[in-house]
């Protein structure tokens, strides 16, 4: 199941209130078969040309392995496009194209053949593919505060693209592949009778390899920061918004989700034909669980591919003196404000599309606790509970709802998971039926 915990940050701590009636909100149209078909035709052709180019540049096993990597990526990406994980011809795409044109004006290094895809993903992220396809997650608009911050992330990813970091990473992996295979084989051969010294030696080889890759990736992130900022400052965006964008990403990584109150559960699930049951809130006892039974074998900070944002920001300020001066945040344009509202309203449709039904319920409850767009979010509550009911009935609920992990989840989210797993099949059906019959959602 997808890791939901990190995604929880997306919809909390917003002070922005969505204006207008949600029941009249028209969700983004995903009936874009012709556009998807045309895009895939172009993407496949461009990727094949790119693979041929790599084979001519890198002979033997290196060229063969690179070809295999990019071909497998093409297959996987094609599945995502066919699954409607991206939207075409949207207001987001139009605005992003405008931002990129502004960036291109004084930056000749930016590739001219960039194509835009907007992903139905609530995490604030972006990436650029080998063929020049730029993917922007909708979550960037939901999380950021201005178009300048969006442009900052674009320039960072352009830094990766211009320096060909992905290709360099793949080449490094291929070069070390034989050693990695030996390492893995050593680990596979580990048995109960094998000495602890031998086990430790095999692990040390793997650890050193992982640390080396971590160092390389951290260096790439800092290089992309610097190159991205040079592109950014050559344009007409407010310079300090580059640092502000990184700060917002740091907030995404570190802010804990706001508590979901017990009163909210009672308010939402004390129904006319099913009274609220206090037993639903019973928590699982983890007091006897030995968290130190398995020692942490790898230093997570050393393995992290993204260095801490505070260090990245400090590095930028040392390199570019003008960033040491603080300035008032840039006021968002009307276009950005409109897109931010739209991205916020698409949070639930996006979670539903990615089959994160448990997270969809948690998000709906957060919005309803805040008194936001009652009919809209109660409608999504019903749709998500209906899917949870189907999954529970088929004994595959683990696919859509996390199990409790005390070390990695907030107390609020653990309480939510306890509540969900404590519900009986009939309880879930009654909740789904009530909200679906009372609050209907019309999808595009």
N, C-alpha and C positions, 0 to 999 in steps of 0.2 A: 504494500500500500504506500502511496505517496506520503512523504513526510509532511504532516500538516502543521506541526508545531511552529515552524518558522513563519509559515504563512499567516499565523494568527495575528501578527503585528499589523498587517495591512489595513485592517478596518478599525483599529482602535486609536484613541487619542486624536480624533479629528475635531476641530472647532468649527469646521465649515458646515453650514446647514444647507441642505438641498432645498432649493426653492421650487414652488410649483407642485401640482398634484401628481403623485407617483402613479395613481391609477390611470392617468392619461399618458404616462411615459411609454413611448414606443421603443422597444428594444431594438438593438442593431440588427439589421436584416442580414441573415447568413445565407440567403438563397443566391449564391454567387457561383454556380456551377461552371458557367462559361469562363469567368475570370480565373477560377482555380485551374481549369483545364489548360487555359492559355499560359498561365504562370508556370505550371508543371512542365509543359512542353519546352518553354524557354529555359527553365532551370536545369532540366535534364540535359539539354543540348550544351549549355554553358559548362556544366560540370564535366561532361565528356571531353570537351575541348581542354578544360583545365587539367584533367587526368592525363591526356595525351602530352600536354606540355611538360608535366611532371616526369613522365616516362622518358622524355627526350633529355631532360636535365639530370635525372638520377637513374643510372643504369643498374642492372642486376637486381639483387634482392631489395635494395632500398626503394627503387622505383616501383617494384612489384608490390611491396608492402604499403607504400603511399597510395597506390592505385586502389588497393583493397580497402584501406581506411576510408577514402573519399567515396568509394562506391557504396560501402555499407552506410555511410552517412546519408548519401543520396536516397537510399531505400527507406531509411528511417524517417528522413525529413518529408519524403513523399507521402508516407503514411499520415504524418501530422497534418499536412495540407489537405489530404482527402478526408481527414477526420474533422475538418472545419476548425482547427485550432487557431486559424488566422482569419482575419476579416479583410475584405477587399473594398476599394472605392469608398472609404469612410472619411468623415471629417478629420479624423486623426491623421490619416495618410496625407491629406491635402496640407495640413498644418506642418507636418514633419518635413514634407518636400520644401516648404517655404523656409524652414529653419536651415535645411541643408544648403539651399541656394544662397542664403546669407553667409553661411560658412565658406562656401566655395569662392566667394567674391575675391578674397585676398589670400586664398590658400590653394595654389595650383597643385599641391601634392594630393589633394582629395580626389579619389577616383571619380571619373565622369560618368561611369555606368552604374551608379548605385541604384538599387531598386528597393522599395519600401514594403515591408510587411508588418502589420499590427497584430500582435499575439493576444489571444484571449487569456491572459495570465495576469493575476493580481499582484505578483511580486514586482518591485521596481527594478527592472533590469533591461538590458539591451545587448545585442551582439551582432557581429557582421560576419557573413559567410564568405567562403573563398571566392564565389562568383560575383560578389558585390551586392548580395541581397542583405539589406539592413533590417533586422528584426527589432521592433520596439514593443515591449510589454505595455499593455494598457495600464498596469499598476504604476508606471512612472507618473502618469497624469494624476492618478489618485493620490499619490504620496508626495509629489513635489509641489512647489508653491509658485512657480513661474516658468514661462517658456525658456528663459535663460538657463534654468537648471536642467531642463530637458536637453538643450543644446550642449551643455557641459558633459552630460553622459554620452551623447553622440560623439563628441570630439575625443573622449577617452577611448571609446570603442574604435574610432578611426585610427587612434594611435596604435592599437593592437593590429589593425588591418594593415596600415602602412608599413609597420615593422615586421609583418608576417609572423606574429608570435605563435599562432596555431600551427603553422607549417614547421616552425623551428622546434616546437614541442614534440610534434609527431616524429621529426627526424631524430631528436634526442632519444625518444622511446625506442625507435627502431634500432638505433646504434647500440643501445644497452639491452636489446631484447634477448640476446643469447645468454647474457649474464643473469637476466631476470628469470629465464627459463630454468637455469641451473638452480637458482635460489628457490623457486617454487618447487622444483623436484626434491630439493633437500627437505623442504618443509613437509611435502607430501609423504616422504619416507619416514617422517618422525613416528616412532612407536613408543609404547610404554617402556620397553626395555632400553630404548636409546638413552644415552647419558644426558644429563641436564646441560653439561658443557657443550655437547654437540648441538642441542636444541638452541641454546643461547647464541652460539656462533652463527647458525642459520638465520636466526632472527636478526642479529646484528647486521648481517649483509642486507637483508630486506629493509631494515630501519635506515641504514646509511643511504640506500638507493632512494627511499621515500623522502628523506631529508634533503637530498640533493635536488630532487624534482621540486620540492617545496621552495627551496632557495631560488631556483631558476624562475619559478612562477611569480614569486614575490618581486623579483627584479623586473620581470615583465610588467607587473602592475604599476610599479613606480615609473618605469619608462613610458608607459601609456599615459600616466598622469601628466608627466612633463611635456610630452609631445602633444597630447590633447590640449593642454593649457596654451601652448604656443599657437595652435590653430584657433583656439577660443579667443585669445586676446587680439589676434589679427582681425577679428570680426567686430561687429558693432554691438556685442553683448556686454553687459556689465561684468567687469573682471571678477569682482568678489563673489558673484553667483557661482563661479566654478568651485570655490571652497564651500560655499553654502550647500551645493549639491552633494558634495562628499559628506558634509555634516548630516544631511538628511538621511543618507545611506547608513551612516553610523547609528543614527537614531533607530532606523529599521532593524539593525542587528542587536541593539541593546535595550530598547524600551520594553518593559514587561507589560503584557496585556492588562487592561483594567478589569477589576473584579466583576463577575456576573453575580448579582445579589440573589440570595435565596428567595427573596420576595418576588423576584422576576419569574422564577420557576413556578411559584404558587399562583401568580397572576395569570400566566400563560397556560398552565396545565391543570387548573381546577375547572373542569368542564361541566356543562349541564348534565351529561350522562355518565360522567366519570370524575368522581371527586379526587382531589389531590391526595396522594399517598405519601406520608412522611418516609416510608421505607425506601422510596425511590432515591432519597438523598443519602442513604447509608454509604459510608466510605469504606473502601477496602483497606485492611490493616497491613501496612508494610513495615511495622515496627521491628519485626523479627528478620527482615531481609538484610543480609550482610552485603552492603555495597562495596566492601573492600575485598570480597572473595576473589574477584578478578582484578588484578592490578592493571592500571592503565599502562599499556606497553609503549605507546608512542606519545611524544610531546605534541599535543594538538597545535600549540602555537607555532612549533617548528614546521609542522606539516601544512599549515594554512597557506592556501595559494593567494588569498587576499590579505595582505598585512593589515594590521589594525588601522582604521581610518585616521586615528589621531596621529600615528606615525607618518602616514601618507600626507596628511595636511601639513604637519611640521616640516616634512621634507620639501614640499612645494613652497612654503613660506621662506625657507632658507635659500632655495634656488631662485625664487622670483620675489624680490624685495617688496614690490608693490602690493603683494597679497598680505603683508603684515598689517596694512591699514584696514581697519574695519569700516564698513559702510552700511547704510540702511538697505534692507532687502528690496529687491526690485518689485514694483507693483505689477501684478499679472495683467495681461491684456484681457479684453472681453472674450476674445476667442479662446484663450487658455482657460478662463473661468468656466466657459460653457463646456469645454472638453473635460474639465475636472469634474463637473457635475455629472456628465455622461459616464465617465469612468467609475464614479462612485455608484451610480445606479446599475452598472453592469457587474458589480462585484458578485452578486448572487447568481445571475445568469452564467458568469464565468465559472464559479464553483460547481454549479449544476452540470455544466458542459464537461468539466474535467472529472465528474463523478465524485467530487469531494462533498458528499451529502452530509456527513457528520459535521464538517466544518461549515457547511451552508446553514445548518440549524444553529450552530453556535454564533455565527455572524448575524443571522436574523434576530436571535435573542438579544444580542448586543444593540442592534439598531432599535429594536422595540423597547428595550430598557431605557434608551435615550429619547423615546417618544417620537421616533422618526418614521414617517410614512407608513402608518399602521396597516392599511389594507395591502400595500405592496409587499411588505416583509412577512405579514401573516400568510399571504398567498404562497410565498416561497417556503415558509415553514411547513405548510401542508404538502407541497410538492416534494420537499426533501424527506419528510417523514414517510411519505408514500414509498419512496425508493428504499428507505431504511427497512420498511415493513417487508418489501419484496426480498431484500437481501437476507433478512433474519429468517424468513420462511424457507429460503434456499440454503441456509446454513453457510453463507459466505459474507457475513457482516464485517468480518475482519478486513475485507477489501475496501470498505467505505468508512470505517470508524476505527480510530486508534485504540490500542490497548493502553493501559495506564503505565507510564514510565516516570516515576517520582523524580528522578534526577534530571529529566529533560523537559518537564512540563510545569507550568504555573499551577498553583493550588486551585485557581478558578477553573482552569481547563481540566484538571484531574477531577474536580467535583462534577463538571459537566459529563465527563466520560463515565464516572460512577453512575450518574443519573441515567444515562443512555443504556448502559449495560444492565441496569437493574429493572428496566421496563420489560414487561412480558410482551409476547407477540400480540395479545389482545389489547394491551395498553397502547402499543404503538399504532395499531390499526385504528383505535378509537380517536387518537390524537390526529392521525392523518385524515380520517374521514371528516372530523369536525372542521378542520381548517380548510380542507379542499372544498367542502360543500359551502362554506361561509365566505371564503375569499379565493376567487379564481384568478389565475394568472394567464394572460394570453401571450403566447410566444410568437415571435416573428416567423 
